[in-house]
Amino acid sequence: MNKGELSQSFDQFAVGDYVTFERSFSQSDFATFADLSGDRNPLHHDREYSARSSAKQPIVPLHMTLAPISMIAGMVLPGEPSRYLGHEARALRPIHYDEIISYSARIDAINTSHQVLRLRVLAFRGIDVLVDAKVHVQARERQWSSPPSIRINKATEPAVALITGAAGEIGGAIADVLARKGWRLLLHCRQTDDRTTRLADRLLRVGVTPEFVTGDLEQGPGQRDLANAVRAYRNLALVVHAASPAVTASVDSLVAVNFSALKCIADAALPGMLARQSGNVVLIGSTATEHTPSGWASYAGAKSMAANLVSGIERDYSDYGVRGMTVMSGMVETRFSEGFRERVPMLLPYEVADAVVEAIADDRAAGNAVIIEPGGMRRGRLGFFSQRMATDAGNPPALPQDDGRSAGPRVPSAVPSVVGAIARRFFGLASAEELADAGLGVTPGWDSLRHIELILEIERSTGIQFSSAEMEGTHRFVDLDALCRKKLSML
């Protein structure tokens, strides 16, 4: 090979580069797989047998679903000079024959000196993640000739942000701030008018040409039109839902725009975000959900529904790089708040916009909520809060804190938790992450399989042993920690 023919280089790769493609598996594929592997388990091909199982129909063997990883390593990341070093894979949900499955492979880390890529590979169907694998592959050469067989999407490509309610003061301020950060913008409003014209002019002056989508988010057709626009953007990495009817609107209107429209948008955006293994869904919420001023019950209820939806996104997808965040603001000086303002310090729309940008800046920060008040910004996790905080109408509460009256054992804060350190390391949580409400099905990544793996890791690290009954009865962190403290005290 002549040196002039070398067109590919290990140095071209960057963390965040990714590829995505689709595959399906047929029964004839399984016949070939069975001949190669010797695996003829009836669960994979016998319909009568599988109908009697929990699967209800034949399922594709895990190792068949992992076969595309070989193509990723050998043909794309890095491609021609690949040396496969190994992988760790988890089957999260069954895959059935003839289903179209999406794959995503993203570079998570690069060891330049040894020319090793660490890849995160997901197989997913719609918004359900089916297989999660971590792969290590080495490039034998620094340069080579063959181009990748699939287009590599570069981390440096400009990302797209959708902002609903862009014609309002808060939505417009968020658009201004994001434009100055280099985002491309998809802006939704009920209709184009003088406000949207002025907004477009401002954005053009900083070099951003926004695309507007109009429609009524109270109605199904308007929601579906926006969802279709979302699906058309490969690089959509941020959804900011700022749209809402007036506080005095009917409960049906408030729920339709704040919750139903957001769910429709999120369902459309999540597959693309899973393909990127990166993204944020941000709700512009309100501290009214914490103290509910008189006359705000319907508004607060609709915002609470939306916040719960976004919290679910954080819980289910943050382990895959897709975050859900609620930015809860106090009273903001806008046309929306006219008639409700009290003699209290007011926020400006650009303060809320800055809080949104700061909230999404750290993709490893703990918590799923931000409170922005005139005194500053605080980050934490939505949850229960004390009655004293809820009734202090003159001073909107900080992010909810546990009041100590929850059922179940409490973790003595004065005693360091060995299990806490193990759990934080095991799930990749920040040292400040609150674990009091953590547990199976609540903490991102803590599913049934990982629970077993966590127990085994605790046994390995501490020398204590768990019975099957103890393993089944410790699905909450507080229960697990209390049991481990008791066992450790008996060693």
Secondary structure, DSSP 4 states (H G I P E B T S, - for coil): --GGG--EEGGG--TT-EEEEEE---HHHHHHHHHHH----GGGT-HHHHHTSTTSS-B--HHHHTHHHHHIIIIISS-TTEEEEEEEEEE-S--BTT--EEEEEEEEEEETTTTEEEEEEEEEETTEEEEEEEEEEEES-SEESPPPSSPPBPTTSPPEEEEESTTSHHHHHHHHHHHHTT-EEEEEESS--HHHHHHHHHHHHTT---EEEE--TTSHHHHHHHHHHHHT-TTEEEEEE-----TTS-HHHHHIIIIIHHHHHHHHHHHHHHHHT-EEEEEEEETHHHH--TT-HHHHHHHHHHHHHHHHHHHHHGGGTEEEEEEEE--B-SGGGTTT--SS--B-HHHHHHHHHHHHH-TT---SEEEEETTEEEEE------HHHHH-TTS---S----S--SS----TTS--HHHHHHHHHHT--TT---TT-BTTTSTT--HHHHHHHHHHHHHHH-----HHHHHT--BHHHHHHHHHHHHHH-
